[in-house]
Amino acid sequence: MRKVIGILVIILFLLSIGALILGNQLFGKRELLKGRTQKLEKTIDKLASLIEADAPVAPEVKPEDFPAKDISPYNKAEVIEKPDPSKFWEKYKRYL
């Protein structure tokens, strides 16, 4: 009986050492995940404060910033004094 108990104590001791090693590895991974989560939380807080700081302001856009494209038919022989401009910028919202 003493031999059986001795073998069981040794097996229990080895299993305890294995559990201690695995627990230590698990704690290291837990700290890694905790650090990542805290970094993500800080980044989200910075982003939220940036988004909520001010309402977006549309930049001032002048018609000269986007000249109308010439859509006149092209002919090498003639020079067009007053070309037909495109109507694209009249429909398109300039601040977009």
Backbone as JSON, one array per atom type, in Angstrom:
{
  "sequence": "MRKVIGILVIILFLLSIGALILGNQLFGKRELLKGRTQKLEKTIDKLASLIEADAPVAPEVKPEDFPAKDISPYNKAEVIEKPDPSKFWEKYKRYL",
  "N": [[0.82, -1.18, 0.0], [1.99, 1.15, 0.71], [3.77, 1.62, -1.37], [2.05, 2.12, -3.52], [0.78, 4.47, -2.7], [3.02, 6.13, -2.6], [3.74, 6.2, -5.33], [1.45, 7.46, -6.34], [1.69, 9.94, -5.04], [4.01, 10.94, -6.24], [3.15, 11.1, -8.93], [1.08, 12.97, -8.59], [2.61, 15.13, -7.72], [4.17, 15.65, -10.05], [2.11, 16.3, -11.83], [1.23, 18.63, -10.56], [3.44, 20.3, -10.91], [3.36, 20.52, -13.72], [0.86, 21.81, -13.99], [1.47, 24.22, -12.74], [3.4, 25.3, -14.5], [1.89, 25.54, -16.9], [-0.06, 27.33, -15.96], [1.52, 29.58, -15.49], [2.31, 30.23, -18.14], [-0.19, 30.78, -19.21], [-0.88, 33.03, -17.72], [0.95, 34.9, -18.71], [0.01, 35.18, -21.36], [-2.46, 36.25, -20.78], [-1.79, 38.75, -19.74], [-0.71, 39.88, -22.05], [-2.99, 40.02, -23.75], [-4.53, 41.71, -22.17], [-3.03, 44.07, -22.26], [-3.19, 44.69, -25.0], [-5.94, 45.15, -25.2], [-6.26, 47.37, -23.53], [-4.74, 49.25, -24.94], [-6.25, 49.43, -27.3], [-8.63, 50.48, -26.23], [-7.74, 53.01, -25.37], [-7.07, 54.15, -27.84], [-9.56, 54.21, -29.11], [-10.86, 56.01, -27.42], [-9.36, 58.34, -27.95], [-9.98, 58.67, -30.66], [-12.76, 59.01, -30.52], [-12.92, 61.41, -29.08], [-11.75, 63.09, -30.92], [-13.55, 62.95, -33.06], [-15.89, 63.94, -31.87], [-15.17, 66.47, -31.17], [-15.48, 68.87, -32.8], [-18.02, 70.0, -35.04], [-18.12, 68.98, -38.46], [-16.76, 71.14, -40.91], [-17.53, 72.57, -43.92], [-15.26, 73.13, -46.52], [-14.4, 76.29, -47.99], [-15.18, 76.69, -51.27], [-14.33, 77.83, -54.39], [-15.66, 78.72, -57.59], [-13.58, 79.01, -59.39], [-11.72, 77.2, -58.64], [-12.3, 74.79, -59.78], [-12.25, 74.52, -62.93], [-14.49, 74.64, -65.76], [-14.86, 72.03, -68.1], [-13.94, 71.95, -71.54], [-16.23, 71.13, -73.95], [-16.62, 71.33, -76.61], [-16.97, 70.41, -80.08], [-14.11, 69.11, -81.76], [-11.98, 70.47, -84.21], [-9.32, 70.61, -86.36], [-8.85, 72.67, -88.16], [-10.28, 74.96, -87.44], [-10.38, 77.62, -85.03], [-11.7, 77.91, -81.9], [-13.38, 80.49, -80.49], [-15.1, 80.98, -78.33], [-15.56, 78.48, -76.27], [-17.79, 75.67, -75.59], [-18.73, 75.2, -72.34], [-18.65, 72.53, -69.91], [-21.47, 71.29, -68.04], [-21.1, 70.03, -65.68], [-20.08, 70.86, -63.12], [-22.1, 72.45, -62.21], [-24.13, 70.79, -61.38], [-22.89, 69.15, -59.56], [-22.06, 68.94, -56.14], [-19.91, 71.15, -54.81], [-18.52, 71.12, -52.37], [-18.23, 68.49, -51.77]],
  "CA": [[0.0, 0.0, 0.0], [2.87, 2.29, 0.8], [4.32, 1.84, -2.69], [1.0, 2.71, -4.35], [0.63, 5.86, -2.25], [4.23, 6.83, -3.03], [3.62, 6.43, -6.78], [0.4, 8.47, -6.51], [2.22, 11.24, -4.6], [4.94, 11.39, -7.28], [2.33, 11.5, -10.08], [0.41, 14.21, -8.2], [3.64, 16.16, -7.7], [4.49, 15.97, -11.44], [0.95, 17.02, -12.38], [1.23, 19.97, -9.97], [4.47, 21.08, -11.6], [2.81, 20.8, -15.05], [-0.19, 22.82, -13.85], [2.13, 25.48, -12.43], [4.02, 25.78, -15.74], [0.82, 25.97, -17.79], [-0.67, 28.53, -15.38], [2.43, 30.7, -15.73], [2.18, 30.58, -19.55], [-1.51, 31.38, -19.39], [-0.84, 34.38, -17.14], [1.66, 35.75, -19.68], [-0.91, 35.49, -22.47], [-3.51, 37.11, -20.24], [-1.23, 40.09, -19.69], [-0.59, 40.35, -23.43], [-4.33, 40.39, -24.2], [-4.96, 42.86, -21.39], [-2.33, 45.23, -22.81], [-3.79, 45.01, -26.3], [-7.27, 45.7, -24.98], [-6.11, 48.73, -23.0], [-4.28, 50.11, -26.04], [-7.41, 49.64, -28.17], [-9.55, 51.38, -25.54], [-7.18, 54.37, -25.42], [-7.17, 54.63, -29.21], [-10.97, 54.52, -29.36], [-11.15, 57.25, -26.7], [-8.77, 59.45, -28.71], [-10.75, 58.83, -31.89], [-14.07, 59.55, -30.17], [-12.77, 62.83, -28.72], [-11.47, 63.8, -32.16], [-14.79, 63.02, -33.84], [-16.89, 64.74, -31.18], [-14.64, 67.79, -30.81], [-16.16, 69.92, -33.56], [-18.81, 69.56, -36.2], [-17.34, 69.2, -39.67], [-16.98, 72.41, -41.59], [-17.28, 72.45, -45.36], [-14.29, 74.14, -46.96], [-14.91, 77.27, -48.95], [-14.74, 76.32, -52.6], [-14.68, 78.85, -55.38], [-15.81, 78.13, -58.93], [-12.31, 79.03, -60.11], [-10.92, 76.03, -58.24], [-12.63, 73.69, -60.69], [-12.7, 75.1, -64.21], [-15.35, 73.79, -66.59], [-14.16, 71.38, -69.22], [-14.4, 72.32, -72.87], [-16.85, 69.97, -74.62], [-16.88, 71.69, -78.01], [-16.39, 69.46, -81.04], [-12.76, 69.51, -82.16], [-11.63, 70.48, -85.62], [-7.99, 71.2, -86.45], [-8.81, 73.83, -89.03], [-10.86, 76.17, -86.87], [-10.06, 77.99, -83.66], [-12.95, 78.26, -81.22], [-13.21, 81.68, -79.65], [-15.84, 80.78, -77.08], [-15.9, 77.06, -76.21], [-18.95, 75.26, -74.79], [-18.26, 74.58, -71.09], [-19.42, 71.42, -69.36], [-22.4, 71.66, -66.96], [-20.88, 69.08, -64.59], [-19.89, 71.5, -61.83], [-23.35, 73.07, -61.76], [-24.92, 69.75, -60.71], [-22.08, 68.5, -58.53], [-21.86, 69.78, -54.95], [-18.47, 71.42, -54.78], [-17.88, 70.83, -51.08], [-17.97, 67.07, -51.67]],
  "C": [[0.88, 1.25, 0.0], [3.47, 2.62, -0.57], [3.31, 2.53, -3.61], [0.81, 4.18, -3.98], [1.85, 6.68, -2.68], [4.18, 7.16, -4.52], [2.57, 7.51, -7.04], [0.89, 9.86, -6.1], [3.17, 11.79, -5.66], [4.16, 11.86, -8.51], [1.63, 12.82, -9.8], [1.4, 15.38, -8.19], [4.01, 16.6, -9.12], [3.34, 16.73, -12.1], [0.86, 18.44, -11.82], [2.26, 20.86, -10.63], [3.98, 21.46, -13.01], [1.73, 21.88, -15.0], [0.42, 24.18, -13.54], [2.77, 26.1, -13.68], [2.96, 26.3, -16.7], [0.12, 27.23, -17.28], [0.19, 29.76, -15.59], [2.36, 31.16, -17.19], [0.86, 31.28, -19.83], [-1.55, 32.81, -18.83], [-0.12, 35.35, -18.08], [0.78, 36.14, -20.85], [-2.03, 36.41, -22.02], [-3.02, 38.55, -20.19], [-1.08, 40.69, -21.08], [-1.94, 40.81, -23.96], [-4.84, 41.63, -23.45], [-4.31, 44.13, -21.91], [-2.9, 45.66, -24.14], [-5.14, 45.68, -26.13], [-7.19, 47.13, -24.45], [-5.64, 49.7, -24.08], [-5.43, 50.43, -26.99], [-8.4, 50.61, -27.53], [-9.05, 52.83, -25.59], [-7.31, 54.97, -26.82], [-8.61, 55.01, -29.55], [-11.36, 55.81, -28.64], [-10.59, 58.46, -27.44], [-9.57, 59.73, -29.97], [-12.11, 59.45, -31.59], [-13.96, 61.03, -29.8], [-12.47, 63.66, -29.96], [-12.74, 63.99, -32.98], [-15.79, 63.98, -33.19], [-16.42, 66.15, -30.88], [-15.4, 68.91, -31.5], [-16.98, 69.3, -34.67], [-17.98, 69.81, -37.46], [-17.75, 70.49, -40.36], [-16.62, 72.21, -43.06], [-16.28, 73.51, -45.78], [-14.91, 75.08, -47.99], [-14.31, 76.95, -50.32], [-15.24, 77.37, -53.58], [-14.84, 78.18, -56.74], [-14.5, 78.11, -59.72], [-11.43, 77.83, -59.76], [-11.13, 74.86, -59.18], [-13.12, 74.27, -62.01], [-13.53, 74.1, -65.01], [-14.56, 73.24, -67.77], [-14.79, 71.8, -70.54], [-14.95, 71.07, -73.56], [-17.21, 70.3, -76.07], [-16.31, 70.62, -78.92], [-15.06, 70.01, -81.57], [-12.56, 69.41, -83.66], [-10.3, 71.21, -85.73], [-7.99, 72.54, -87.2], [-9.33, 75.09, -88.35], [-10.44, 76.38, -85.41], [-11.36, 78.46, -83.02], [-12.69, 79.41, -80.27], [-13.88, 81.5, -78.3], [-16.28, 79.31, -77.0], [-17.14, 76.81, -75.36], [-18.45, 74.61, -73.5], [-19.2, 73.45, -70.65], [-20.31, 71.91, -68.22], [-22.19, 70.78, -65.71], [-20.82, 69.76, -63.23], [-21.12, 72.23, -61.35], [-24.21, 72.07, -61.01], [-24.19, 69.18, -59.49], [-21.9, 69.46, -57.34], [-20.36, 69.95, -54.75], [-17.81, 71.04, -53.48], [-17.64, 69.33, -50.89], [-16.64, 66.77, -52.31]]
}
